[in-house]
């Protein structure tokens, strides 16, 4: 029976190893929204939730939810969670660490036969990364009640609409509104996540407190020109969509350098029916822009659209521009921030406040309830990569910090 945080950390790391073997691609970890791999991951994590003493359910979009009842069934709920989906060729800690952190905390409480004056719900969100449909936070938006029904019409790379993918997964796209939490009965949302940056490692610290999450805009744009024979079409008569795309990639890089704190990334570029002897007739590409100040981010996106329009006009191409996802910057709740900072100081001896340039489910949950985040040190600040690495000792510190944090929440709720 696991009663101490060191044992819990060791068990958590073993579980992360086991969960990291569940993938839809051989030789690498890839687990996308509504995939067979996600079904298997949900089954495994649900098993661990039940072992920890929770009742479980899955909502209409496929979020996995485990509940550890409080002293009274009518009590409010504190949500602890993160996501179980991954990017392609991922590491095994980004997302699942936060979910299994919640499971481990409940497991320790249950082993001690300790019930709190509020319930705990541990949530494994069905989609945060947005890999399959290029729209992030699908799972947490359902809980927050901000899911836009129009997203159900989005198609993946194979042409399958999101609505049908959810249905085939065994969930119900027509009942997504039923997943919305009751903010009056919710204390807040807490997420533990790897830092995805180098600060904690540089400061030789295990954990740090997140103050805010950067705003983010994701755009899908197409440059549409005209395909032609590479050997017979004169350079002056070409409408090369790939050249336009290359020009835009450099424009995005330039805009990113011009504004402090701004990051602009073209992470995907697809050449339609690409062939070595054919002039590219159409190019589809992604754009990701982030900044802690919303006004700066939106101004940068506007400037980049102007760049794209100028490039298309100069090259006599057609431009299609669609904003696939947009979230504003989110500040963590001040009361929670204070409690988390005190917990870190008590366990670690010192604390550090960090800003998250990456998006997290907490950003979506902030629309409906107070949020808090705790970062855990990761080697070289590396994430979204198979070499992601987290130390067991740091996980133990995070678990101890969360235990102290829960104690702080108990005091506030019973004051």
TAHU-V972540 format. One record per residue. N is the residue number from 0. PHI is phi in whole degrees, 0 to 359 (* if undefined). D_FIRST is the distance of its C-alpha to the first C-alpha in Angstrom with 1 decimal. Layout:
# TAHU-V972540
n->N phi->PHI d_first->D_FIRST
n->N phi->PHI d_first->D_FIRST
This chain:
# TAHU-V972540
n->0 phi->* d_first->0.0
n->1 phi->276 d_first->3.8
n->2 phi->239 d_first->6.3
n->3 phi->250 d_first->9.3
n->4 phi->288 d_first->11.8
n->5 phi->295 d_first->12.5
n->6 phi->297 d_first->9.3
n->7 phi->297 d_first->9.7
n->8 phi->295 d_first->13.3
n->9 phi->296 d_first->12.9
n->10 phi->295 d_first->11.0
n->11 phi->299 d_first->13.7
n->12 phi->294 d_first->16.4
n->13 phi->296 d_first->15.5
n->14 phi->293 d_first->15.7
n->15 phi->298 d_first->19.0
n->16 phi->297 d_first->20.3
n->17 phi->293 d_first->19.7
n->18 phi->296 d_first->21.2
n->19 phi->293 d_first->24.0
n->20 phi->274 d_first->25.2
n->21 phi->272 d_first->26.2
n->22 phi->214 d_first->29.8
n->23 phi->267 d_first->33.2
n->24 phi->230 d_first->35.0
n->25 phi->289 d_first->34.8
n->26 phi->86 d_first->34.3
n->27 phi->204 d_first->33.1
n->28 phi->268 d_first->30.6
n->29 phi->220 d_first->32.4
n->30 phi->222 d_first->31.0
n->31 phi->254 d_first->33.5
n->32 phi->308 d_first->33.9
n->33 phi->62 d_first->33.9
n->34 phi->270 d_first->33.7
n->35 phi->298 d_first->32.1
n->36 phi->297 d_first->29.6
n->37 phi->295 d_first->28.6
n->38 phi->299 d_first->28.0
n->39 phi->293 d_first->25.7
n->40 phi->296 d_first->23.8
n->41 phi->299 d_first->23.5
n->42 phi->299 d_first->22.3
n->43 phi->292 d_first->19.4
n->44 phi->293 d_first->18.4
n->45 phi->299 d_first->18.8
n->46 phi->301 d_first->16.3
n->47 phi->294 d_first->13.6
n->48 phi->299 d_first->14.8
n->49 phi->293 d_first->14.5
n->50 phi->300 d_first->11.0
n->51 phi->282 d_first->10.4
n->52 phi->104 d_first->12.4
n->53 phi->257 d_first->15.8
n->54 phi->275 d_first->19.1
n->55 phi->229 d_first->21.1
n->56 phi->202 d_first->24.7
n->57 phi->233 d_first->27.2
n->58 phi->271 d_first->30.4
n->59 phi->290 d_first->33.9
n->60 phi->255 d_first->33.8
n->61 phi->107 d_first->30.5
n->62 phi->296 d_first->28.1
n->63 phi->263 d_first->24.5
n->64 phi->230 d_first->23.1
n->65 phi->247 d_first->19.8
n->66 phi->239 d_first->19.9
n->67 phi->250 d_first->17.5
n->68 phi->296 d_first->19.9
n->69 phi->280 d_first->21.0
n->70 phi->299 d_first->21.9
n->71 phi->234 d_first->25.0
n->72 phi->294 d_first->25.5
n->73 phi->273 d_first->28.8
n->74 phi->290 d_first->27.3
n->75 phi->290 d_first->27.9
n->76 phi->233 d_first->25.7
n->77 phi->256 d_first->24.6
n->78 phi->261 d_first->24.3
n->79 phi->241 d_first->22.3
n->80 phi->192 d_first->23.4
n->81 phi->188 d_first->25.3
n->82 phi->247 d_first->26.7
n->83 phi->254 d_first->25.8
n->84 phi->278 d_first->29.3
n->85 phi->224 d_first->30.8
n->86 phi->282 d_first->34.2
n->87 phi->283 d_first->35.8
n->88 phi->54 d_first->34.6
n->89 phi->269 d_first->31.8
n->90 phi->268 d_first->29.0
n->91 phi->261 d_first->25.3
n->92 phi->251 d_first->24.4
n->93 phi->295 d_first->27.1
n->94 phi->104 d_first->25.8
n->95 phi->303 d_first->22.5
n->96 phi->304 d_first->21.0
n->97 phi->292 d_first->21.6
n->98 phi->292 d_first->20.3
n->99 phi->289 d_first->16.9
n->100 phi->300 d_first->16.9
n->101 phi->296 d_first->17.0
n->102 phi->299 d_first->14.3
n->103 phi->295 d_first->11.9
n->104 phi->299 d_first->13.2
n->105 phi->294 d_first->12.7
n->106 phi->300 d_first->9.1
n->107 phi->294 d_first->8.7
n->108 phi->300 d_first->11.3
n->109 phi->293 d_first->9.9
n->110 phi->296 d_first->6.6
n->111 phi->272 d_first->9.4
n->112 phi->55 d_first->11.7
n->113 phi->253 d_first->14.1
n->114 phi->256 d_first->17.0
n->115 phi->262 d_first->19.8
n->116 phi->287 d_first->23.5
n->117 phi->217 d_first->23.6
n->118 phi->276 d_first->21.8
n->119 phi->242 d_first->20.3
n->120 phi->247 d_first->21.5
n->121 phi->258 d_first->20.3
n->122 phi->243 d_first->23.3
n->123 phi->256 d_first->23.9
n->124 phi->289 d_first->27.7
n->125 phi->287 d_first->29.8
n->126 phi->202 d_first->32.3
n->127 phi->236 d_first->32.7
n->128 phi->287 d_first->34.6
n->129 phi->73 d_first->37.5
n->130 phi->294 d_first->38.1
n->131 phi->285 d_first->39.4
n->132 phi->240 d_first->41.6
n->133 phi->55 d_first->42.2
n->134 phi->220 d_first->41.0
n->135 phi->274 d_first->37.7
n->136 phi->61 d_first->35.2
n->137 phi->301 d_first->35.8
n->138 phi->291 d_first->32.4
n->139 phi->289 d_first->32.3
n->140 phi->294 d_first->35.9
n->141 phi->294 d_first->35.2
n->142 phi->295 d_first->32.8
n->143 phi->281 d_first->35.3
n->144 phi->76 d_first->38.2
n->145 phi->246 d_first->40.2
n->146 phi->294 d_first->40.2
n->147 phi->270 d_first->43.8
n->148 phi->304 d_first->44.8
n->149 phi->298 d_first->47.3
n->150 phi->296 d_first->44.5
n->151 phi->298 d_first->44.0
n->152 phi->275 d_first->47.3
n->153 phi->299 d_first->46.2
n->154 phi->249 d_first->46.3
n->155 phi->276 d_first->44.3
n->156 phi->297 d_first->45.9
n->157 phi->263 d_first->46.4
n->158 phi->89 d_first->48.0
n->159 phi->277 d_first->45.3
n->160 phi->296 d_first->45.2
n->161 phi->303 d_first->42.0
n->162 phi->304 d_first->42.6
n->163 phi->288 d_first->42.6
n->164 phi->297 d_first->39.6
n->165 phi->297 d_first->37.5
n->166 phi->295 d_first->39.0
n->167 phi->294 d_first->38.3
n->168 phi->288 d_first->34.6
n->169 phi->99 d_first->34.4
n->170 phi->255 d_first->34.6
n->171 phi->231 d_first->37.6
n->172 phi->293 d_first->39.8
n->173 phi->273 d_first->41.9
n->174 phi->239 d_first->39.2
n->175 phi->297 d_first->37.8
n->176 phi->297 d_first->38.9
n->177 phi->290 d_first->36.4
n->178 phi->276 d_first->33.6
n->179 phi->295 d_first->34.9
n->180 phi->281 d_first->32.7
n->181 phi->268 d_first->34.2
n->182 phi->298 d_first->34.7
n->183 phi->290 d_first->35.3
n->184 phi->255 d_first->31.8
n->185 phi->245 d_first->30.1
n->186 phi->286 d_first->29.3
n->187 phi->166 d_first->29.2
n->188 phi->233 d_first->27.7
n->189 phi->234 d_first->25.6
n->190 phi->228 d_first->25.3
n->191 phi->256 d_first->23.8
n->192 phi->210 d_first->25.8
n->193 phi->296 d_first->27.0
n->194 phi->296 d_first->30.2
n->195 phi->63 d_first->32.5
n->196 phi->198 d_first->34.8
n->197 phi->262 d_first->35.4
n->198 phi->296 d_first->35.4
n->199 phi->299 d_first->32.0
n->200 phi->295 d_first->32.5
n->201 phi->295 d_first->35.9
n->202 phi->268 d_first->34.7
n->203 phi->58 d_first->31.8
n->204 phi->240 d_first->29.4
n->205 phi->280 d_first->25.9
n->206 phi->221 d_first->26.4
n->207 phi->212 d_first->29.3
n->208 phi->260 d_first->30.3
n->209 phi->273 d_first->32.3
n->210 phi->264 d_first->35.5
n->211 phi->197 d_first->37.0
n->212 phi->236 d_first->37.2
n->213 phi->297 d_first->40.4
n->214 phi->287 d_first->42.6
n->215 phi->216 d_first->43.1
n->216 phi->233 d_first->45.8
n->217 phi->243 d_first->45.6
n->218 phi->235 d_first->48.9
n->219 phi->251 d_first->50.0
n->220 phi->233 d_first->53.6
n->221 phi->235 d_first->56.1
n->222 phi->259 d_first->59.3
n->223 phi->242 d_first->61.5
n->224 phi->243 d_first->64.6
n->225 phi->212 d_first->66.5
n->226 phi->288 d_first->65.7
n->227 phi->194 d_first->68.5
n->228 phi->290 d_first->69.6
n->229 phi->291 d_first->68.6
n->230 phi->264 d_first->71.9
n->231 phi->244 d_first->74.4
n->232 phi->264 d_first->73.4
n->233 phi->301 d_first->74.9
n->234 phi->302 d_first->72.7
n->235 phi->288 d_first->74.7
n->236 phi->253 d_first->74.0
n->237 phi->277 d_first->70.3
n->238 phi->236 d_first->67.7
n->239 phi->277 d_first->64.7
n->240 phi->290 d_first->61.5
n->241 phi->290 d_first->59.4
n->242 phi->298 d_first->61.7
n->243 phi->296 d_first->61.1
n->244 phi->298 d_first->57.3
n->245 phi->297 d_first->57.6
n->246 phi->296 d_first->59.7
n->247 phi->290 d_first->57.2
n->248 phi->303 d_first->54.3
n->249 phi->291 d_first->56.3
n->250 phi->295 d_first->57.2
n->251 phi->296 d_first->53.5
n->252 phi->298 d_first->52.8
n->253 phi->296 d_first->55.9
n->254 phi->297 d_first->54.9
n->255 phi->299 d_first->51.4
n->256 phi->287 d_first->53.0
n->257 phi->286 d_first->55.5
n->258 phi->241 d_first->53.0
n->259 phi->299 d_first->50.6
n->260 phi->85 d_first->47.0
n->261 phi->274 d_first->47.9
n->262 phi->234 d_first->46.4
n->263 phi->228 d_first->48.2
n->264 phi->225 d_first->47.0
n->265 phi->258 d_first->48.4
n->266 phi->260 d_first->45.5
n->267 phi->225 d_first->46.9
n->268 phi->213 d_first->50.4
n->269 phi->241 d_first->51.6
n->270 phi->264 d_first->55.1
n->271 phi->293 d_first->56.4
n->272 phi->48 d_first->57.6
n->273 phi->297 d_first->57.7
n->274 phi->210 d_first->60.0
n->275 phi->295 d_first->61.7
n->276 phi->248 d_first->65.2
n->277 phi->233 d_first->64.6
n->278 phi->291 d_first->64.8
n->279 phi->301 d_first->61.6
n->280 phi->268 d_first->62.6
n->281 phi->207 d_first->59.4
n->282 phi->226 d_first->56.3
n->283 phi->250 d_first->53.1
n->284 phi->215 d_first->51.0
n->285 phi->255 d_first->48.2
n->286 phi->223 d_first->48.4
n->287 phi->234 d_first->45.6
n->288 phi->235 d_first->46.6
n->289 phi->221 d_first->44.5
n->290 phi->195 d_first->45.3
n->291 phi->290 d_first->43.8
n->292 phi->249 d_first->47.1
n->293 phi->300 d_first->47.9
n->294 phi->297 d_first->51.6
n->295 phi->291 d_first->51.6
n->296 phi->297 d_first->49.5
n->297 phi->294 d_first->51.7
n->298 phi->295 d_first->54.9
n->299 phi->294 d_first->53.7
n->300 phi->298 d_first->52.9
n->301 phi->299 d_first->56.4
n->302 phi->296 d_first->58.0
n->303 phi->291 d_first->56.3
n->304 phi->294 d_first->57.5
n->305 phi->299 d_first->61.0
n->306 phi->301 d_first->60.6
n->307 phi->297 d_first->59.6
n->308 phi->296 d_first->62.6
n->309 phi->295 d_first->64.9
n->310 phi->298 d_first->63.8
n->311 phi->297 d_first->64.2
n->312 phi->295 d_first->67.6
n->313 phi->298 d_first->68.9
n->314 phi->261 d_first->68.0
n->315 phi->58 d_first->69.1
n->316 phi->247 d_first->65.7
n->317 phi->258 d_first->63.9
n->318 phi->246 d_first->60.7
n->319 phi->242 d_first->57.9
n->320 phi->229 d_first->55.4
n->321 phi->225 d_first->52.4
n->322 phi->283 d_first->49.7
n->323 phi->271 d_first->46.5
n->324 phi->199 d_first->44.1
n->325 phi->208 d_first->44.6
n->326 phi->226 d_first->42.4
n->327 phi->280 d_first->43.5
n->328 phi->297 d_first->41.9
n->329 phi->235 d_first->39.0
n->330 phi->265 d_first->38.3
n->331 phi->290 d_first->34.8
n->332 phi->300 d_first->34.8
n->333 phi->296 d_first->36.0
n->334 phi->294 d_first->33.8
n->335 phi->297 d_first->30.7
n->336 phi->300 d_first->32.1
n->337 phi->296 d_first->32.5
n->338 phi->297 d_first->29.0
n->339 phi->292 d_first->27.6
n->340 phi->297 d_first->30.0
n->341 phi->296 d_first->29.1
n->342 phi->295 d_first->25.4
n->343 phi->297 d_first->26.3
n->344 phi->299 d_first->28.6
n->345 phi->294 d_first->26.1
n->346 phi->276 d_first->23.4
n->347 phi->262 d_first->25.9
n->348 phi->96 d_first->28.9
n->349 phi->210 d_first->31.2
n->350 phi->231 d_first->31.4
n->351 phi->221 d_first->33.6
n->352 phi->264 d_first->34.9
n->353 phi->234 d_first->35.2
n->354 phi->253 d_first->37.1
n->355 phi->265 d_first->35.9
n->356 phi->278 d_first->38.6
n->357 phi->270 d_first->36.3
n->358 phi->277 d_first->35.8
n->359 phi->215 d_first->32.4
n->360 phi->303 d_first->31.4
n->361 phi->302 d_first->31.6
n->362 phi->295 d_first->35.3
n->363 phi->284 d_first->35.6
n->364 phi->293 d_first->33.3
n->365 phi->297 d_first->35.4
n->366 phi->290 d_first->38.2
n->367 phi->229 d_first->36.4
n->368 phi->202 d_first->33.9
n->369 phi->299 d_first->33.2
n->370 phi->233 d_first->31.2
n->371 phi->216 d_first->29.4
n->372 phi->223 d_first->28.3
n->373 phi->236 d_first->26.5
n->374 phi->266 d_first->27.5
n->375 phi->244 d_first->25.5
n->376 phi->303 d_first->27.5
n->377 phi->230 d_first->28.4
n->378 phi->300 d_first->30.5
n->379 phi->61 d_first->34.2
n->380 phi->66 d_first->33.5
n->381 phi->275 d_first->33.5
n->382 phi->215 d_first->32.3
n->383 phi->55 d_first->33.5
n->384 phi->205 d_first->33.6
n->385 phi->299 d_first->31.7
n->386 phi->272 d_first->31.5
n->387 phi->312 d_first->29.3
n->388 phi->214 d_first->26.9
n->389 phi->229 d_first->24.2
n->390 phi->270 d_first->22.5
n->391 phi->301 d_first->18.8
n->392 phi->298 d_first->19.8
n->393 phi->289 d_first->21.6
n->394 phi->296 d_first->18.8
n->395 phi->297 d_first->16.7
n->396 phi->297 d_first->19.8
n->397 phi->297 d_first->20.1
n->398 phi->297 d_first->16.6
n->399 phi->296 d_first->17.5
n->400 phi->297 d_first->20.9
n->401 phi->294 d_first->19.8
n->402 phi->297 d_first->17.7
n->403 phi->294 d_first->20.9
n->404 phi->301 d_first->23.0
n->405 phi->301 d_first->21.1
n->406 phi->298 d_first->21.9
n->407 phi->295 d_first->25.5
n->408 phi->294 d_first->25.7
n->409 phi->302 d_first->24.5
n->410 phi->299 d_first->27.3
n->411 phi->293 d_first->29.8
n->412 phi->286 d_first->29.0
n->413 phi->254 d_first->29.3
n->414 phi->292 d_first->32.3
